[in-house]
Amino acid sequence: MKIDILTLFPQMFDGFLNESIIKRAQEKKLVTIKTHDFRAYSQDVHRKVDDYGYGGGQGMVLMPQPIFDAVEHLKTEEAKVILMTPQGRPFKQETAYELAKEKHLILICGHYEGFDERIRTLADMEISIGDYVLTGGELPSMVVTDSVVRLIDGVIEKDSHINDSFHNNLLDYPVYTKPVNFRGMKVPEVLLSGHHANIKKFREEESLKRTKARRPDLLEKR
């Protein structure tokens, strides 16, 4: 998979792209991730990419020209262009699975007060990571990238994400490690039994119990 991220602040991605699973996925050639400063595509002598909005209002608005030129330069026949915006489709695990099947993603990070409405015409999809507003689309693009990359074959063990929270609209079951007894809190006996059928049943029951208590809305979708 190839992921291109359009941003005004490419240095924000330095740590994200060079640590942990994302770094290893790139080293294994399972994904190529590049950031692009769309100031480089500005036709203004001062590399200006924003201006005041028509009709007044607070803040600066991203201009269409640099972003159109950047997308048109990077776009391939297989590319899916995604606009990061609070007005977009709520990002869920099923969306991550859907995007993990793509060969090329282009993520556009908005900033300032917003972006010229005509930029929307570039997007195949608009994504929101929650009902709140951030200073820009950089953090949401990292969230989407991380969520998608871990689902690419070979990045992590398949069983690791099959049992994730939200798979089949259930929250994940509780997990434990050493010591068996920590400050009076003990690992459930069934997990120490070695009886795989009982362990499987325990985990299914705990998953349902946890979902009912914390996210009953998910059970309505099952």
Secondary structure, DSSP 8 states (H G I E B T S, - for coil): -EEEEEES-GGGGHHHHTSHHHHHHHHTTS-EEEEEEGGGG--STT---EEE-TT--SSEEE-HHHHHHHHHHH--TTEEEEEEEEEEEE--HHHHHHHHT-SEEEEEE-BTTEE-GGGGGG-SEEEESSSS--SBSHHHHHHHHHHHHTTSBTTB-HHHHHTSTTGGG--------S-SEETTEE--HHHHS--HHHHHHHHHHHHHHHHHHH-HHHHTT-
